[in-house]
Amino acid sequence: MGIRLEERDLLDVAVEHGLKDYPFWAGAERRITDADIDRALAEERLIAPDDNRDPNTPMSAEEHAARVAWLVRHGDFRRMNLVFRNGRLCDGNHRFAACLYAGIERIRCVFMETDTVQAAAAA
């Protein structure tokens, strides 16, 4: 498996990987909007990152917006990163959304390429 670490232009990375807008999370009823994040910030509805949270637990669009709002308010954009595996964003959807909302231009990226044979053997 090859791994590359790069600092990249956020919009270039988004275009290259087909990320046209805020993520559409499985289980959410719709995609979040700037208005959702604005409202979460104005109402102080901020959900901090929680390493004990099951990432597969469905959340509403409002809850996702509150997670993004926490990152906008408290996140250290210089330390944020996005993780891509075989061209797909696999970790960092909320960080990506926070960077888009905040107008962050550069982001650290981890690119992992997995050989199909290696992946099948590991499964």
HELIX and SHEET records of a PDB file:
HELIX    1   1 LEU A   10  GLU A   16  1                                   7    
HELIX    2   2 ASP A   34  ALA A   42  1                                   9    
HELIX    3   3 ALA A   61  HIS A   74  1                                  14    
HELIX    4   4 ASN A   93  ALA A  102  1                                  10    
HELIX    5   5 THR A  116  ALA A  122  1                                   7    
SHEET    1   A 4 GLY A   2  ASP A   9  0                                        
SHEET    2   A 4 ARG A 106  GLU A 113 -1                                        
SHEET    3   A 4 ASN A  81  ARG A  85  1                                        
SHEET    4   A 4 ARG A  88  ASP A  91 -1                                        
END                                                                             
